[in-house]
Amino acid sequence: MPVLAEVPAERRELAARVRELVEEIVHTDAPAADLLTAAEWIAGATALLRTARRDRPMLLAHDGGYQVSMHSPVEGPGNPLAPPMTGLVAADGEMRATAVLSGAYEGPPGRVHGGWVAALLDHAVGRAVACAGLPAMTVSLTVDYRRGTPYGVPLTVRARFTGSEGRRVFATGEIVADGEVTAEASAILVAIRGLPASTQDG
Ligand SMILES: CCCCCCCCCCCCCCCC(=O)SCCNC(=O)CCNC(=O)[C@H](O)C(C)(C)COP(=O)(O)OP(=O)(O)OC[C@H]1O[C@@H](n2cnc3c(N)ncnc32)[C@H](O)[C@@H]1OP(=O)(O)O
């Protein structure tokens, strides 16, 4: 699988602008005519991109010294669905990254939707075990929501490999906002044979 030397700046830029767009869509009180005008502009941009559509998303690129899944919906700097994760550090079975989620991720009022909290943690445990040399898929994820996870502020996402038994791989993780743990996870993953060695990089 080819790995790009870096995330193309234009892809990062496009995804960032779409994230802003999504945030404004959920906050705007613009009149109906302006909503329709914006919808037409967006349709134009979509049509432009569709003229050069790939069959599959482009996957891996280097970013800040690490291989990232460029279009992952959680960490991907090129995917506007992803918050994304930044400042990734992953080595020896431990990972840490930062994510800032906008109001577009709201679940309970003023707080991040629990499904997105779980997505961050699922991704984090996958990252942690991959950088322990055991690329694996989650088969069980238990999340304890300790307090509301705020949006609009930096969240520290951490996870670590805690052991393995046969093909089962174990990991824990947590999200920290303003020095307080908001959610904790424990996960069981199953090691996948035959994944490319690149997925074992930090
Ligand atoms: C690629 C990009 C790279 C980018 C650069 C690197 C970045 C790298 C980080 C990326 C991070 C991504 C993070 C994404 C995180 C997801 O999104 S993971 C996706 C969500 N998970 C899935 O889709 C998995 C769905 N499940 C499956 O496909 C199948 O269960 C699996 C995983 C293939 C395993 O099936 P299987 O091979 O038939 O194995 P099976 O015999 O059922 O189970 C194996 C063992 O696990 C146990 N087990 C199975 N299920 C359970 C369970 N629920 N509870 C407890 N034990 C269980 C079994 O009892 C068995 O134990 P033993 O008998 O061996 O002791």
The ligand as a Tripos MOL2 file, in Angstrom:
@<TRIPOS>MOLECULE
LIG
   65    67     1     0     0
SMALL
NO_CHARGES

@<TRIPOS>ATOM
      1 C1         -5.2240    0.4330    8.7270 C.3       1 LIG1
      2 C2         -4.8520    1.9160    8.8080 C.3       1 LIG1
      3 C3         -3.4650    2.0840    9.3960 C.3       1 LIG1
      4 C4         -3.1530    3.5420    9.7330 C.3       1 LIG1
      5 C5         -1.8050    3.6880   10.4100 C.3       1 LIG1
      6 C6         -1.7490    2.8840   11.6540 C.3       1 LIG1
      7 C7         -2.8580    3.2740   12.5620 C.3       1 LIG1
      8 C8         -3.2980    2.1120   13.3700 C.3       1 LIG1
      9 C9         -4.3420    2.4990   14.3120 C.3       1 LIG1
     10 C10        -5.6560    2.5710   13.6530 C.3       1 LIG1
     11 C11        -6.6860    2.4870   14.7090 C.3       1 LIG1
     12 C12        -7.9270    2.1330   14.0570 C.3       1 LIG1
     13 C13        -8.9580    1.8600   15.0810 C.3       1 LIG1
     14 C14       -10.1080    1.4510   14.3440 C.3       1 LIG1
     15 C15       -10.9820    0.7020   15.4430 C.3       1 LIG1
     16 C16       -12.0800    0.0700   14.7910 C.2       1 LIG1
     17 O1        -12.9430    0.7110   14.2720 O.2       1 LIG1
     18 S1        -12.0700   -1.6370   14.7890 S.3       1 LIG1
     19 C17       -13.5160   -1.9440   13.8130 C.3       1 LIG1
     20 C18       -14.6730   -2.4380   14.6510 C.3       1 LIG1
     21 N1        -14.4620   -3.8280   14.8390 N.am      1 LIG1
     22 C19       -14.7610   -4.7180   13.8950 C.2       1 LIG1
     23 O2        -15.2430   -4.4200   12.8070 O.2       1 LIG1
     24 C20       -14.4580   -6.1200   14.2490 C.3       1 LIG1
     25 C21       -15.6260   -7.0340   13.8760 C.3       1 LIG1
     26 N2        -15.2990   -8.4080   14.2540 N.am      1 LIG1
     27 C22       -14.6910   -9.2200   13.3890 C.2       1 LIG1
     28 O3        -14.5080   -8.9180   12.1990 O.2       1 LIG1
     29 C23       -14.2640  -10.5570   13.9130 C.3       1 LIG1
     30 O4        -14.7810  -10.7170   15.2300 O.3       1 LIG1
     31 C24       -12.7130  -10.6570   13.9900 C.3       1 LIG1
     32 C25       -12.0780   -9.4550   14.6860 C.3       1 LIG1
     33 C26       -12.1460  -10.7820   12.5500 C.3       1 LIG1
     34 C27       -12.3370  -11.8940   14.7790 C.3       1 LIG1
     35 O5        -12.9860  -12.9830   14.1810 O.3       1 LIG1
     36 P1        -12.2260  -14.3880   14.1170 P.3       1 LIG1
     37 O6        -10.9280  -14.2400   13.3900 O.co2     1 LIG1
     38 O7        -13.2120  -15.3770   13.6010 O.co2     1 LIG1
     39 O8        -11.8370  -14.6620   15.6230 O.3       1 LIG1
     40 P2        -12.6940  -15.3930   16.7900 P.3       1 LIG1
     41 O9        -12.2480  -16.8230   16.7860 O.co2     1 LIG1
     42 O10       -14.1360  -15.0930   16.7340 O.co2     1 LIG1
     43 O11       -12.1260  -14.6380   18.0770 O.3       1 LIG1
     44 C28       -10.7150  -14.6760   18.3790 C.3       1 LIG1
     45 C29       -10.6100  -14.6680   19.8800 C.3       1 LIG1
     46 O12       -11.2020  -13.4710   20.3860 O.3       1 LIG1
     47 C30       -12.2500  -13.7720   21.3160 C.3       1 LIG1
     48 N3        -13.3480  -12.8270   21.1360 N.ar      1 LIG1
     49 C31       -14.0160  -12.5450   20.0010 C.ar      1 LIG1
     50 N4        -14.9740  -11.6250   20.2410 N.ar      1 LIG1
     51 C32       -14.8920  -11.3430   21.5570 C.ar      1 LIG1
     52 C33       -15.6140  -10.4630   22.4070 C.ar      1 LIG1
     53 N5        -16.6050   -9.6830   21.9260 N.pl3     1 LIG1
     54 N6        -15.2690  -10.4130   23.7110 N.ar      1 LIG1
     55 C34       -14.2650  -11.1850   24.1830 C.ar      1 LIG1
     56 N7        -13.5270  -12.0150   23.4290 N.ar      1 LIG1
     57 C35       -13.8550  -12.0980   22.1290 C.ar      1 LIG1
     58 C36       -12.6950  -15.1700   20.9450 C.3       1 LIG1
     59 O13       -13.2680  -15.8240   22.0590 O.3       1 LIG1
     60 C37       -11.3750  -15.8070   20.5350 C.3       1 LIG1
     61 O14       -10.6570  -16.1370   21.6970 O.3       1 LIG1
     62 P3         -9.7320  -17.4610   21.7210 P.3       1 LIG1
     63 O15       -10.6590  -18.6150   21.4730 O.co2     1 LIG1
     64 O16        -8.7250  -17.2840   20.5910 O.co2     1 LIG1
     65 O17        -9.1110  -17.4390   23.0820 O.co2     1 LIG1
@<TRIPOS>BOND
     1     1     2 1
     2     2     3 1
     3     3     4 1
     4     4     5 1
     5     5     6 1
     6     6     7 1
     7     7     8 1
     8     8     9 1
     9     9    10 1
    10    10    11 1
    11    11    12 1
    12    12    13 1
    13    13    14 1
    14    14    15 1
    15    15    16 1
    16    16    17 2
    17    16    18 1
    18    18    19 1
    19    19    20 1
    20    20    21 1
    21    21    22 1
    22    22    23 2
    23    22    24 1
    24    24    25 1
    25    25    26 1
    26    26    27 1
    27    27    28 2
    28    27    29 1
    29    29    30 1
    30    29    31 1
    31    31    32 1
    32    31    33 1
    33    31    34 1
    34    34    35 1
    35    35    36 1
    36    36    37 2
    37    36    38 1
    38    36    39 1
    39    39    40 1
    40    40    41 2
    41    40    42 1
    42    40    43 1
    43    43    44 1
    44    44    45 1
    45    45    46 1
    46    45    60 1
    47    46    47 1
    48    47    48 1
    49    47    58 1
    50    48    49 ar
    51    48    57 ar
    52    49    50 ar
    53    50    51 ar
    54    51    52 ar
    55    51    57 ar
    56    52    53 1
    57    52    54 ar
    58    54    55 ar
    59    55    56 ar
    60    56    57 ar
    61    58    59 1
    62    58    60 1
    63    60    61 1
    64    61    62 1
    65    62    63 2
    66    62    64 1
    67    62    65 1
@<TRIPOS>SUBSTRUCTURE
     1 LIG1         1 GROUP 0 **** ****
